[in-house]
Amino acid sequence: MYSWPVQDSKARFSELLDASVDKGPQIVTRRGVETAVMVPIEEWRRLKAAAPPDIKTLLLRLHHRFENLIPPHRKFHRRTPVDLQ
Protein backbone atom coordinates (compact mmCIF):
# COMPACT_ATOMS: atom_id res chain seq x y z
CA MET A 1 0.00 0.00 0.00
CA TYR A 2 1.17 3.46 -0.83
CA SER A 3 0.98 6.32 1.66
CA TRP A 4 -0.29 9.78 0.65
CA PRO A 5 0.12 12.91 2.78
CA VAL A 6 -3.21 14.69 3.16
CA GLN A 7 -2.02 17.71 1.15
CA ASP A 8 -1.04 15.49 -1.80
CA SER A 9 -4.24 13.49 -1.56
CA LYS A 10 -6.31 16.69 -1.79
CA ALA A 11 -4.24 18.17 -4.62
CA ARG A 12 -4.12 14.91 -6.62
CA PHE A 13 -7.40 13.30 -5.63
CA SER A 14 -8.04 11.90 -9.12
CA GLU A 15 -4.66 10.11 -9.02
CA LEU A 16 -5.43 8.80 -5.53
CA LEU A 17 -8.75 7.47 -6.75
CA ASP A 18 -7.17 5.80 -9.80
CA ALA A 19 -4.42 4.27 -7.65
CA SER A 20 -6.94 2.80 -5.23
CA VAL A 21 -8.86 1.19 -8.10
CA ASP A 22 -5.76 -0.07 -9.94
CA LYS A 23 -3.34 -0.91 -7.12
CA GLY A 24 -5.59 -1.51 -4.11
CA PRO A 25 -6.02 0.34 -0.82
CA GLN A 26 -4.21 3.68 -0.42
CA ILE A 27 -3.35 5.15 2.99
CA VAL A 28 -3.80 8.86 3.70
CA THR A 29 -1.59 10.33 6.43
CA ARG A 30 -1.90 13.51 8.47
CA ARG A 31 1.33 14.78 10.03
CA GLY A 32 2.89 11.37 9.43
CA VAL A 33 0.12 9.45 11.22
CA GLU A 34 -1.96 6.96 9.21
CA THR A 35 -5.46 8.46 9.29
CA ALA A 36 -7.61 6.98 6.53
CA VAL A 37 -7.65 4.39 3.77
CA MET A 38 -9.20 4.67 0.33
CA VAL A 39 -10.36 1.33 -1.04
CA PRO A 40 -12.25 0.31 -4.20
CA ILE A 41 -16.02 0.02 -3.77
CA GLU A 42 -16.01 -3.75 -4.40
CA GLU A 43 -13.60 -4.30 -1.52
CA TRP A 44 -15.61 -1.97 0.73
CA ARG A 45 -18.80 -3.92 0.03
CA ARG A 46 -17.01 -7.21 0.67
CA LEU A 47 -15.68 -5.93 3.99
CA LYS A 48 -19.10 -4.57 5.02
CA ALA A 49 -20.76 -7.90 4.21
CA ALA A 50 -18.18 -9.85 6.22
CA ALA A 51 -18.33 -7.54 9.26
CA PRO A 52 -20.44 -8.57 12.24
CA PRO A 53 -23.59 -6.47 12.78
CA ASP A 54 -23.38 -3.46 15.08
CA ILE A 55 -25.25 -3.29 18.39
CA LYS A 56 -28.07 -1.16 16.95
CA THR A 57 -28.76 -3.72 14.22
CA LEU A 58 -28.75 -6.55 16.75
CA LEU A 59 -31.22 -4.78 19.01
CA LEU A 60 -33.57 -3.79 16.20
CA ARG A 61 -33.88 -7.21 14.61
CA LEU A 62 -37.45 -8.41 14.29
CA HIS A 63 -36.99 -11.91 15.66
CA HIS A 64 -38.09 -12.86 19.15
CA ARG A 65 -35.50 -11.56 21.55
CA PHE A 66 -37.33 -12.18 24.78
CA GLU A 67 -38.84 -15.63 24.34
CA ASN A 68 -36.26 -17.47 26.49
CA LEU A 69 -36.18 -15.12 29.48
CA ILE A 70 -38.71 -17.13 31.49
CA PRO A 71 -37.96 -20.84 31.82
CA PRO A 72 -40.77 -23.22 30.82
CA HIS A 73 -43.24 -24.21 33.52
CA ARG A 74 -42.55 -27.64 34.94
CA LYS A 75 -45.28 -29.97 36.04
CA PHE A 76 -44.63 -31.51 39.41
CA HIS A 77 -46.13 -34.85 40.30
CA ARG A 78 -47.28 -35.62 43.79
CA ARG A 79 -45.99 -38.78 45.33
CA THR A 80 -48.56 -41.18 46.52
CA PRO A 81 -48.66 -41.51 50.32
CA VAL A 82 -47.17 -44.66 51.78
CA ASP A 83 -49.23 -46.66 54.34
CA LEU A 84 -47.15 -47.36 57.41
CA GLN A 85 -49.58 -49.87 58.94
C-alpha positions as CSV (number, residue, x, y, z in Angstrom):
1,M,0.0,0.0,0.0
2,Y,1.2,3.5,-0.8
3,S,1.0,6.3,1.7
4,W,-0.3,9.8,0.6
5,P,0.1,12.9,2.8
6,V,-3.2,14.7,3.2
7,Q,-2.0,17.7,1.2
8,D,-1.0,15.5,-1.8
9,S,-4.2,13.5,-1.6
10,K,-6.3,16.7,-1.8
11,A,-4.2,18.2,-4.6
12,R,-4.1,14.9,-6.6
13,F,-7.4,13.3,-5.6
14,S,-8.0,11.9,-9.1
15,E,-4.7,10.1,-9.0
16,L,-5.4,8.8,-5.5
17,L,-8.8,7.5,-6.8
18,D,-7.2,5.8,-9.8
19,A,-4.4,4.3,-7.7
20,S,-6.9,2.8,-5.2
21,V,-8.9,1.2,-8.1
22,D,-5.8,-0.1,-9.9
23,K,-3.3,-0.9,-7.1
24,G,-5.6,-1.5,-4.1
25,P,-6.0,0.3,-0.8
26,Q,-4.2,3.7,-0.4
27,I,-3.3,5.1,3.0
28,V,-3.8,8.9,3.7
29,T,-1.6,10.3,6.4
30,R,-1.9,13.5,8.5
31,R,1.3,14.8,10.0
32,G,2.9,11.4,9.4
33,V,0.1,9.5,11.2
34,E,-2.0,7.0,9.2
35,T,-5.5,8.5,9.3
36,A,-7.6,7.0,6.5
37,V,-7.7,4.4,3.8
38,M,-9.2,4.7,0.3
39,V,-10.4,1.3,-1.0
40,P,-12.2,0.3,-4.2
41,I,-16.0,0.0,-3.8
42,E,-16.0,-3.8,-4.4
43,E,-13.6,-4.3,-1.5
44,W,-15.6,-2.0,0.7
45,R,-18.8,-3.9,0.0
46,R,-17.0,-7.2,0.7
47,L,-15.7,-5.9,4.0
48,K,-19.1,-4.6,5.0
49,A,-20.8,-7.9,4.2
50,A,-18.2,-9.8,6.2
51,A,-18.3,-7.5,9.3
52,P,-20.4,-8.6,12.2
53,P,-23.6,-6.5,12.8
54,D,-23.4,-3.5,15.1
55,I,-25.3,-3.3,18.4
56,K,-28.1,-1.2,16.9
57,T,-28.8,-3.7,14.2
58,L,-28.8,-6.6,16.7
59,L,-31.2,-4.8,19.0
60,L,-33.6,-3.8,16.2
61,R,-33.9,-7.2,14.6
62,L,-37.4,-8.4,14.3
63,H,-37.0,-11.9,15.7
64,H,-38.1,-12.9,19.2
65,R,-35.5,-11.6,21.6
66,F,-37.3,-12.2,24.8
67,E,-38.8,-15.6,24.3
68,N,-36.3,-17.5,26.5
69,L,-36.2,-15.1,29.5
70,I,-38.7,-17.1,31.5
71,P,-38.0,-20.8,31.8
72,P,-40.8,-23.2,30.8
73,H,-43.2,-24.2,33.5
74,R,-42.5,-27.6,34.9
75,K,-45.3,-30.0,36.0
76,F,-44.6,-31.5,39.4
77,H,-46.1,-34.9,40.3
78,R,-47.3,-35.6,43.8
79,R,-46.0,-38.8,45.3
80,T,-48.6,-41.2,46.5
81,P,-48.7,-41.5,50.3
82,V,-47.2,-44.7,51.8
83,D,-49.2,-46.7,54.3
84,L,-47.2,-47.4,57.4
85,Q,-49.6,-49.9,58.9
